[in-house]
Amino acid sequence: MRIVIVALTVCAAASSAFAQTPSDAAKAMVGVWELSNSERDQVCDLSFKTEPAKGGLKLEFDPACGERIPSLKGVEAWTISNETIRLIDGRGRAVFELSEVEIGMYEGERKGEGLYFLQTAAAAAAFSRKHSAEEMFGEWTMLRSDKPVCSLMLSNRATKGFDEYVLTIKGPCDPAMARLNPNVWRLDRGELVLASPNGQAWRFEAGEASKWQRVPEGAEPIALQKK
């Protein structure tokens, strides 16, 4: 009987050790990620680790995060499965559930609090970086589904009465852009705005690889890239 018990104990220990082996998805999460709400007035850096912790894997963050994002209070661990990250409290409950919406970006909603976003610290820093008008001066290419469809010149000639600049279209252009027929551009709360004389406007937000993506994104993504 003793031999059987010892054998079962060894097997259970081996099974437990196997279960705690981090998956490739967990290993890919190792590092610092930023958790924020949609208004970005609640922001916290989370450090994801693969060491075992109660309820999942180890998660570290500054205690002050509990003041900035009260829902984080009590969170001690994290798990990942089916492209969903769960932040687990000491009682084993999932406080946050965030699903992958694009590479390096997760989002999830908490009832009564709205949407929260999780992205790598590097991506968050790039997103938060303030862009100056001087960076935008020059010739740009408009892309529809990554194919060039138009050339624009964002000039440094300011218009009167507004913090905006003259825009000119160079050569034949995509029909949708021709209908908009923008003549000015400006930066507004971190977004690039192309506006027409009749008040219509397209908005773009900074993305990766020096591209600015139109928001909201349609069936065929439209982007601007500086030449």
C-alpha positions in Angstrom: 0.0 0.0 0.0 2.8 2.4 0.9 4.4 1.8 -2.5 1.2 2.6 -4.3 0.8 5.8 -2.3 4.4 6.9 -3.0 3.8 6.2 -6.7 0.6 8.2 -6.8 2.3 11.1 -5.0 5.2 11.2 -7.5 2.7 11.1 -10.4 0.7 13.9 -8.9 3.8 16.0 -8.4 4.9 15.4 -12.0 1.4 16.2 -13.3 1.4 19.5 -11.3 4.8 20.5 -12.6 3.7 19.8 -16.1 0.5 21.8 -15.7 2.5 24.8 -14.5 4.8 24.8 -17.5 4.0 28.2 -19.3 2.5 27.9 -22.8 4.1 29.7 -25.7 1.2 32.2 -25.5 2.1 32.9 -21.9 5.8 33.3 -22.7 5.0 35.8 -25.4 3.3 38.0 -22.8 6.3 38.3 -20.6 7.3 41.9 -20.1 5.7 45.2 -19.3 2.2 46.0 -20.7 0.0 49.1 -20.1 -3.6 48.8 -18.9 -5.7 51.9 -19.5 -9.3 52.9 -19.8 -10.6 54.5 -23.1 -10.2 58.1 -21.8 -6.6 57.2 -20.7 -7.2 59.0 -17.3 -6.6 55.6 -15.6 -3.3 54.1 -16.6 -1.1 51.4 -15.0 2.0 49.4 -16.1 1.7 45.6 -15.4 4.6 43.3 -15.4 3.7 39.8 -16.7 5.8 36.9 -15.5 5.7 33.1 -15.9 6.4 32.1 -12.3 3.5 30.3 -10.7 1.2 32.3 -8.5 -2.1 31.6 -6.7 -4.7 31.3 -9.5 -2.3 31.5 -12.4 1.0 33.2 -13.2 2.7 36.0 -11.4 1.7 39.6 -12.1 3.4 42.6 -10.6 2.5 46.3 -10.6 3.0 49.4 -8.4 0.6 49.5 -5.4 -0.3 53.0 -6.5 -2.1 51.4 -9.5 -4.8 50.4 -7.1 -5.6 54.1 -6.6 -5.6 54.9 -10.3 -7.5 51.8 -11.3 -9.4 50.6 -8.2 -10.5 47.3 -9.9 -6.9 46.2 -9.8 -6.9 46.1 -6.0 -6.6 42.4 -5.0 -5.3 41.2 -8.4 -2.5 38.8 -7.8 -2.2 36.6 -11.0 -3.0 36.2 -14.6 -3.9 33.5 -17.1 -4.2 33.3 -20.9 -6.3 30.9 -23.0 -8.0 31.2 -26.4 -6.4 34.6 -26.9 -8.1 35.9 -23.7 -6.2 37.3 -20.8 -7.7 37.2 -17.3 -6.4 39.1 -14.3 -7.2 37.0 -11.2 -7.7 38.2 -7.6 -6.7 36.3 -4.4 -10.1 34.5 -4.4 -9.6 33.1 -7.9 -12.0 35.4 -9.6 -11.4 37.0 -13.0 -11.5 40.8 -12.3 -10.6 41.7 -16.0 -11.1 39.6 -19.1 -9.4 41.1 -22.2 -9.5 39.6 -25.6 -7.0 40.1 -28.4 -8.4 42.5 -31.1 -5.1 42.9 -33.0 -1.5 41.9 -32.5 -0.3 43.4 -29.3 -3.6 44.8 -28.3 -6.3 43.4 -26.0 -9.6 45.0 -24.9 -12.3 44.1 -22.4 -15.3 45.8 -20.8 -16.2 46.0 -17.1 -19.8 46.6 -16.3 -20.3 50.2 -15.2 -16.7 51.2 -16.0 -16.5 50.9 -19.8 -13.7 49.5 -22.0 -10.2 48.8 -20.9 -7.2 48.3 -23.2 -4.0 46.3 -22.7 -1.0 47.0 -25.0 2.7 46.7 -24.8 4.5 49.5 -23.1 6.4 50.3 -26.3 3.2 50.5 -28.3 1.6 52.7 -25.6 4.6 55.1 -25.6 4.4 55.4 -29.4 0.6 56.0 -29.2 1.0 58.6 -26.5 3.8 60.5 -28.1 2.9 64.0 -29.1 3.3 64.9 -32.8 4.2 68.4 -33.9 3.1 70.2 -37.0 6.7 70.3 -38.1 6.8 66.5 -38.3 3.8 66.5 -40.7 5.1 69.0 -43.3 5.8 67.4 -46.6 4.5 64.9 -49.2 2.3 62.0 -48.2 0.9 58.9 -49.9 -2.7 57.8 -49.3 -3.1 54.0 -49.2 -6.3 52.0 -49.7 -5.7 48.4 -48.5 -2.0 49.2 -48.6 -2.1 50.2 -52.3 -1.2 53.9 -53.2 -4.2 55.8 -54.5 -3.2 59.5 -54.0 -0.5 61.9 -53.2 -1.0 64.9 -50.8 1.2 67.8 -49.8 0.8 68.9 -46.2 2.3 72.4 -46.5 3.6 74.7 -43.8 1.5 77.6 -45.0 -0.9 78.5 -42.1 -4.4 79.7 -42.8 -5.9 82.7 -41.1 -7.7 82.4 -37.8 -7.2 78.7 -37.2 -4.3 76.4 -36.2 -4.4 74.7 -39.6 -2.4 74.6 -42.8 -3.0 74.5 -46.5 -3.3 71.0 -48.1 -3.0 70.3 -51.9 -3.8 67.1 -53.8 -1.2 66.1 -56.4 -2.3 64.2 -59.5 -5.3 61.8 -60.0 -6.8 60.6 -56.7 -9.1 57.9 -55.3 -12.8 58.9 -56.0 -13.7 59.0 -52.3 -10.8 61.4 -51.7 -11.8 63.5 -54.7 -15.3 63.8 -53.3 -14.0 65.0 -50.0 -11.6 67.4 -51.8 -9.8 68.6 -48.6 -7.9 71.9 -48.7 -6.6 72.2 -45.1 -5.1 69.9 -42.5 -4.5 70.2 -38.7 -3.6 68.2 -35.7 -6.4 67.8 -33.2 -6.0 65.9 -29.9 -3.3 63.7 -31.4 -5.2 63.0 -34.6 -4.5 64.2 -38.1 -7.5 65.9 -39.7 -8.0 66.5 -43.4 -10.9 69.0 -43.9 -12.8 70.3 -46.9 -14.4 73.8 -47.4 -17.9 72.3 -46.8 -16.9 71.2 -43.3 -16.5 67.5 -44.0 -13.4 65.9 -42.5 -11.4 62.6 -42.3 -9.5 61.8 -39.2 -6.4 59.7 -38.9 -4.6 58.3 -35.8 -0.9 57.4 -35.6 -0.2 53.7 -36.2 2.8 51.6 -36.8 5.5 52.0 -39.5 4.9 55.7 -39.8 1.4 55.1 -41.0 -1.7 57.1 -39.9 -4.8 55.0 -40.1 -8.2 56.5 -40.9 -10.7 56.3 -38.0 -13.2 54.8 -37.8 -11.7 52.0 -40.0 -14.0 50.9 -42.9 -14.1 47.7 -44.9 -11.1 48.8 -46.9 -8.6 50.5 -44.5 -7.3 53.9 -45.6 -4.0 55.2 -44.4 -1.5 58.0 -44.9 2.3 57.5 -45.1 4.9 60.1 -45.4 7.3 59.8 -48.3 
